[in-house]
Amino acid sequence: MNITTRKEYDAIVVGSGMSGGWAMKELCEKGLQTLVLERGRMVEHAVDYVTEHKNRWELRHRGWVPEAELERDYEIQRKTYIFSEETRHYFMKDREYPYVQLEPYTWIQANVVGGRSLMWARQSYRLSPMDFEANRVDGHGVDWPIRYEDLAPWYDYVERTIGVSGQAEGLAHLPDGIFQAPMAMNAVEKVLKTKVEAAFPERTVTIGRTATLTEPIGDRAACHYCGPCARGCSTGSYYSTQSVALPAARATGNLTLRPHSLVHRVLYDDKRGRATGVAVIDTETGKSLTFHARMIFLCASSMNTARIMLLSTSNRFPNGIANDSGVLGHYLMDHHYHVGASAVFEGYEDRYYLGNRPNGIYIPRFRNISEATRQAAFVRGYGFQGSANRQGWGRGNALPGFGRALKHELRTPGRWTMSLGGFGETLPRYDNYCELEDTVRDAYGIPVLRFHVTRDANDLAMRKDMMATAAEMLEAAGAASVSTYDNIQDAPGLGNHEMGAARMGRDAATSVLNAFNQCHAVPNLFVTDGACMTSSACQNPSLTYMALTARACDYAVKALQGGAI
């Protein structure tokens, strides 16, 4: 039975994570009656962070998830570094939302209000003028329809709202932002910075720019380094939908939030040439529902948004809504990583650090930013993230001996170690795509996605260079036992930065969205999650999603009020 609601909202937002949270906040604050539909269950700020401060010995399985449960429910989700007994309740169950892999592909998905904004690593970097022009310059992909100057004021706005701590460096290829006081590097990280910058003047070592407060904003406290953050942060010290966007939207009185609502179709009126609403399955009752609105924002995450659009067929759009160009689902991107080097730093045993700093160091891209840094083996570039730490009692697993002597030794911190891991830009390629697979359906009877995503020669050449430069920087800093690694066997997707599938562009014949994240062919349908990205750059993308969403909401509300949509 299909139940159609009579009320027409001003706006529907599909998804409540990084971009959906910002869409709900902006649209509600601009006076629109806004319905937010989220596939997952409700998570209330602080109240539902049920493992936040528990020690591992207080958990039934000491932080581990039983193998039988992993195989049954989390065969894919278990692959992400953030999955554990402490966080599994935030993740979807693979058997409920399967997908087909023509080649191995890792799709990590949250299944709660707030999405991955509850678990993200919070690294917040702007794309640069160079990044917005890269496709035009080297011919890979289509030209972005915007430039850095178009987004810069929205970066400012978002950074002021979420709170980003970091150090200004004056780099054209990593623009500075509105920063709170930076977190401090530890002793060994400072050594790395001094020696690397002396040996390689084109390389900068800085503290990570993170959406974690070092100064309070309103009732959000400065971070007190308690960790681990992925369980939830009841002090609101890091940005999430729950800590910022949801309370702001609720305060307006304009928000209707509906969890357990799986959107699977955008409704389209051929005569009016407009989207009219969405079709939903209530995942608790199994009932089919229909909701209507004057405009719709898809923020379900890149591939889920693509899936909804591909399922949204009509006489006008037989291959998916707004898919006149035929590129919907194509040009999937995700940063490739799990490559770099690690080492030991002898000495410095009189130095330590305070608490669990939720941040590391960042080495911005230094390849292919000028003629002097040109690397012929590949185009674009990569950055490094890492940190230095002293080994803790866990090192006892690899030490010989037992009993009192071993326990006594483990009371003293071990030696310093450090790792530098690269994040590389992937190129937009038509033959990296997802499409519908009608022969396989999810737990609610909806066709799933089939993925065809591979690494190319550019990725592989870049990874070789990432290993080499990571090692040479650690060696320049005086490290010992330097070893490189390349987990090339890890499937694409594990970077958790999926992008593309409904890209922005200047030409409706080769893109889905215009410069304001508005569908070329459906003026009241907007896409502001990772699906909109025209290229990936190598920086963590969430800050850009939020800025694009804020900008699109501003445009959409003015267009709605002016009668354009």
N, C-alpha and C positions, 0 to 999 in steps of 0.2 A: 504494500500500500504506500502510495506517495502522498505526503502531507505538504501542502503548499501554504506558507505563511502569508498573511494578508499585508503585513506591514512592509513598506518599502523603506529601506535604510538609505541614507545618503551615500554610504560607502560600505563595502565589504572588504575585509583584509583576510587573506588566506595564509595562515601561518603566523606564529608569534615569536619567532626567534630574532636573529640579529636585525634583519630588515623588517620583518613583520611587527616587531616591537616598536621600531621607530615609526612605521606607518600608522600604527594605532595611536601612538602618542601625538604625532603631528596632526593627523586628521581630527582627532577629538579636541585637541587644543585650538584648532581652527574653527570649531563649532559644528562639525559634522556628526550626525548620529551614525555611529560606526559599529558594525558587527564584525567581531574577530572570530574566525573559525579555526580551531586547532584540532588536528587528528588525535593528539595525545591527551593524557589525563591532566588534571589541575595540579600545580605545585604552587603553594602559597609561600611567599617570602618568609624565611626563617623557620616558620612552623613546620614545613615539610622537608627541611634539610636534615633528614633523620639520622644520617651518619656523620654529620659535620665534625663533631669533636670526639668521636669515639676512637679509642685505641684499638689496634688490631686484635688484641686479645679479648676485647669485648664483643667481637663479631663471631658469629657461629663458626665460620670457616677461616678465621684469622686473615681475612682479606682475599682469600681465594674463592673461586666459583667452582663447584664440583664439575668434574669432567663430563659426566652424563648430562648435566644441565647445559654446559657449554655446547655440546654436540647437538642437543635437542633444540635449543633456543637462540644461541649466540655464536654460531659458527663463523659468521662474518664480523659481528660487532666486537668479538673478543680480540680482534687483530689490532685495534687501536690502543695506543699506550695508556689511555685514560680509563679503559674498562677494567673494573675490578668488582669485588663484592660491595665496596663502598659506593659505587656509581651505577651498577647494573640496572637499578630501578629507573634510571633516566633513559635507557636505550630501548629501541624497539626489539621485538622478537623476530628473528629472521624467518621463522616458519609462517608467521602471519603476513609478512610483506616480502615474499620471495622476488627474485629477478633472475634473468637468464644472462649468462656470460659467454659470448662467443670466444673471447679471450679472458683470462682472469682479470677481474675488476673488483675492487673493494669499496663498498658503499656503506659508509658509517652514518647512522641516522638516530637522532633522538626521537622520543615519543612522549613528550611532555610539553605543557605550556612553558614557553621560554626557550624551548629547543636547545641548541648547542650554545646559546648565550650563557647557559648555566655552567658549561664545561670548557669553554674556549680558553686558549692560552693567553688571550688578552693583548697580544703583540699588535701594536697599532701604528702603522706606517702609511704615509701618504704616497700615492703614485706621483711621479714627477712629470714635468713637461715632456721629457724624453719618452716616457712610457706611453703617453697619449698620442705621440707621433710615430711610434715604432713601426706600426703596420704600414703606414704610408711610406716611411723611409726605406724599409727593407723588402716590402712587397708581400709579406706574409699576412694574410687576412685582409679585411677591409679597414678603411680609415675610421677611427673613432669620430663620432659626430660632435664631440666636445673636446675642449682643451683644458689643461690644468687650471687656467684662469677662470674657467666657468665653474669649477668645483671648489676652488680655494676658499671662498667665503663659507661654503657649506662644511668643509673640513673644519674651519674655525668654529663654527656653530656647534658641530658635534663634539669636538674636543672640549670646548667649554662645558658642555652638558655632562658628558660621561666622565671627564677628568682623566687626563693622560699625563703620566709622569715621564720625564725624559730630558735629555740633554740636547740643546741646540748645537749643531755642528757646522752650519753654513754650507751645506752641500747642495748643489743644484740638482743632483740626481736622487736626493732623498730630502725633500723640502722639510724645513723646520715647521713646527706647529705651535699651538697654544699649550705650553707645558707647565705642569706642576714641578716641584723640585725633583730632580732625578734621584733614583735609588743609588746607593753607593756600590761601587765595585769592591770585591775583596782583594786581598793582598796579591794573589797570583794573577788575577785578572788585570790588575794595574801593571804588573810586570809585562804581561802580554801586550797591553796597549802601548807601553813605552817602547818596547823593543820592536814590535811589528811596525809601528808608525815610523820609527827611525830607519828600519831596513827597507820598507816599502812605502814611500811617501804618498802614493796614490791610494793607500788603504787606510781606512779609519776604523778604530775599535771604540765603540760607544756602549753605554748601558742601554738595555732594551727600552723601547718606548711602549709603555704598557698602560692599559685602561684600568689601573689600580691606583687608588688615591694615596698620595703622600701627605696631603692636606685635606681636611674635612670639607665636604660640600653639603650644606644643609644638615640632615640627620644621618648622613653617610660618614662614617668614621674613617680616619686614615688607617691604612693597613698596619696591622701589628705583627705580621710575619708568622701567623700561626700555622697556616697550611694544613692539609693540602686543599687547594682552592676548589677543585672540581666537585667536591661534595656539596657545595653551596656556601654562600658567604652571608651570614645573618647580619653582619655589621654594614653590609652594602658597600664594602670597601672596593670591590671591583664592579665594573659595569655588567649588568644583566638586564633582561627584560623585567625580572622581578624587582630589582633594586631601583630602577629608574623609570623605564617606559610605562610599565603597568600602573604604578601608583599615580603617575602624572595623568595618564588617560582616565583612570577611575575618578580622579579629583574633579574632572570636568563635568561628570554626570552624563557624558555622551557615549559611554562605552557599554556595549553588550558583548560579553566574552562567553563563547560556547566551546568548552572542551569536548572530547570524544566525537568530533565532527569531521569525518573524512570527506573532503571535497574531491569529487572525481570528474566534474564537468562544469564548464562555463556555459550558461544558456545564452543563446544569441537569437535576436529577432532580425530575420532577413529583410523585412520591410523597413524597419527603422534603422538598420545598419548599426545596431548597438548591442552590447552585452546587456542582458537584463537581470542576471542573477547567477546562482550556482546550485548544482545538485549535490546533495550531501547524504552520506550514510551515517546514522548514529551508531557508533561502534559498541555501545552498551546494549541498545535495544534491537539493532538491525534494521530499524525503520528507515525508509527513504524520505528525505526532506528536501524542500526547495526554499531558498531564500532569495529575495530580490533587493536590488540597490541601483542607484543612479550611476555608480562607477565601482570598479573592482580593482584591487591591488593583489596580484599574485606574489606571494613571498614565502612559498612553501619549501624553498631550497631548490637549487638549480634543476636537478633531474625530476623532482616531484612536480615542479612547475611545468616542465616540459611534458611530463606524463599527463597532467590535467589538460594542457592545451592540445595535445595529440588526441586525447579522448573526446575533445569538444568539437565534434564534427556537425556539419549542417549542410544545406544545399549550397550555401555561399562558400563554405570552407570544408570540402570533403576530406581534406588531409590534415585537419586540425585548425583550430581557430587562429586567425591572423597569419596563416602559413602560406600566403601568396608566393613568397620567395622560395619555398621548399627547403629552407635551411633550419627550420624548427627541429630541434634535437641534435643538430650537427655542431661541430666546432667545440666539442667538450674539451675542457682543460682542467688540469690540477697540477699544482707544483710537485715536481719530483724531488724526493729527499731520501733519507736513510743512506747518506753517503758523506764521507768526510774522514776525520782522523781523530785519534785520542792519544793521550800521553800521560806520563808521570812527571811531576815536578819535585825534585829532591830538595830538601831543606824547607825553610819557612815553617818549621814545626812549632815555632813560638807564636804563630799567627792563626787566628780563627775568625769566625763571623757570627753574627747574632741571628738566631731564629731561622725560619724557612723563607728566605726572600723569594717572592713569587715572580721571578724575573731572571734574565740572564744577560749576556752581552750580545751585541749585534755588530756584525761587520758588513756594511752595505756593499752592494754590487761595485766591483772595480774593473770588470771586464767590459770591453766594447762601449765605453762611455766617451772615448776620445780616440784620435788616431794613435796616440801613444799607448793606449790600453787595448788596441785592437787585437782580437784573437781570431785567427783565420779559420780555426777548426769548427767554429759554431757561431751563430748569431745570438743576440740578447745576452743574458747573464744570470748571475746568482748572487745570493748573500749567504752569510753564515750566522747561525745562532749557536750559543754554547754557554758554558759556565765552568768555573773551577770549584772543586769541592774537596773536603777532606773525607777520607773513607771512614765509615762508621762501624758499628758492631756487626753489620751484615757481612763484612769481609771475613768473618770467622768461618763462613761456609767453605772457604777455599784454603783455610790455614790448617796445618797439621796439628795434632795433639787434641787434648780434651781435659776437662776438669778445671781445677782451681787456677792453674797457671794460664790456661787459655782465657778464662773469664776475666782474669786480672788484666791480661794484655788488651782485651777488647774494651776495657774501661777508658783507655786513652785513644783519642782520635788517631786515625791512620794517616798515611801520607797523602799529599795533594795529587789529584788527578784532574784532567781537563779534557773536554771533547768539543770539537767544532763540527757541526752538522750543516750541510748545505741545503738551501732551498732554491731550486732552479726554475726558471721560466719555461713553460711549455708553449709551443707555437699553436695558433689556431689552425686546425686541419679539418677539412670537410669529412674525411674518412674516420675521424674519431666521433662516434655518434651513439645515441640511444634511440630506439624505436619500440613500438608496441609489439608484444608477443601475445597474441590472442589465445594460443593453446595452453598457456599457463596463467592462472588467476590467483589473486591473493585470497585471504580468508574471507573477503567480502564479495568475491565474485567479479572483481575488476581486473581486466587484462594488465599484466605486469610489463616492465621494460626489459628489453634485450640490449645488451651493451656490446659495442665493438670499439674498444679503445686499446691502443698500443703505444709504446714508446718509439720514437724515430731516431734517425742517425744524429740529429742535433742534440737530443737528450743524452745519448750515449757518449758523444764527444765532450759534452759539458761535464758529465759525471767524472770522466777521467781527469779533467782539469780541476774539478772540485776536490778530488782526493789529493792531487799533487799540491795545490795551493794551501789546503788545510794543513798538510804535513809540513810544508816549508815555513809556515807561520809559527807552528808549535816549535819547530827546530830553532827558528830565529829567536824565540823567547827563552831558549835554554832548556827545553823539555828533554826528557829521556824516554826511552822505550816507545818512541813514536810509531804508531801502527795505523794504517789506513783501512777503510772498510767501504764496501759498496754492496748493499743488500738489494741487488738488482732483481732478485727473485721476488721481492715484494711487489704485488700487482699495483698498477695505477689506481689512484683513488684514495690511497692511504694517507695522503697529505691532508685530507679533510678540507681542502680548499677548492671544491668543485666549482667550475665556472663554465660559461657558454651555454648553448642549447637554445637561447632566444636572444641573440646578440643585438646590440645597438648598431646603427649605421646611418650613413647619409642617404643611401639609396634603398627604397622599398623593395627593389628587385633582388637585393643581396642581404637583407637584414630583416629582423622582425620588429625592432623598436626604433623610435627616433631619438633625438637628443634629450628628450625629457622622459625617457623610459615608457613612452606611450606607444602602443601598437600602431604601426602605420595604417593598418586596415580597420582597426576597431578603436575609435578615439576615446572611449571610456574604459579601456582595459590597459592597466599598467603592470609592468614587471620590474621589480627593483631588487630582487635577490641576485645570487651569483649567476643566474641564467643570462642576465643582461650584458655580461662582460664581453668586450670585443677583443681584448687580449688579457693576459694574466699578469704581466710584469713578474717580479720575483718576490714582492713584498706580501706579507699577510694581508688579505683583501677585506677583512670585516669593516675596517674604518671607511673604506671606499663604498661598501654597500650602504652603510648608514648615511654617508654624505649624499649619495645618489638618491636614496629614499627621501631624505629631507627636502632635497631640491625638487624631486618629482611631485611630492605632496604639495609644496608651495605652488607649483605650476598647475597641478590638477584642480586644486580648490579655486584658484582664480579663474580657470577655464570653466569650471562648473558654475561658479557664481555669475560669470559673464555669458552663460548660455552656449558656450562653444562645445560642451559635451553634455 
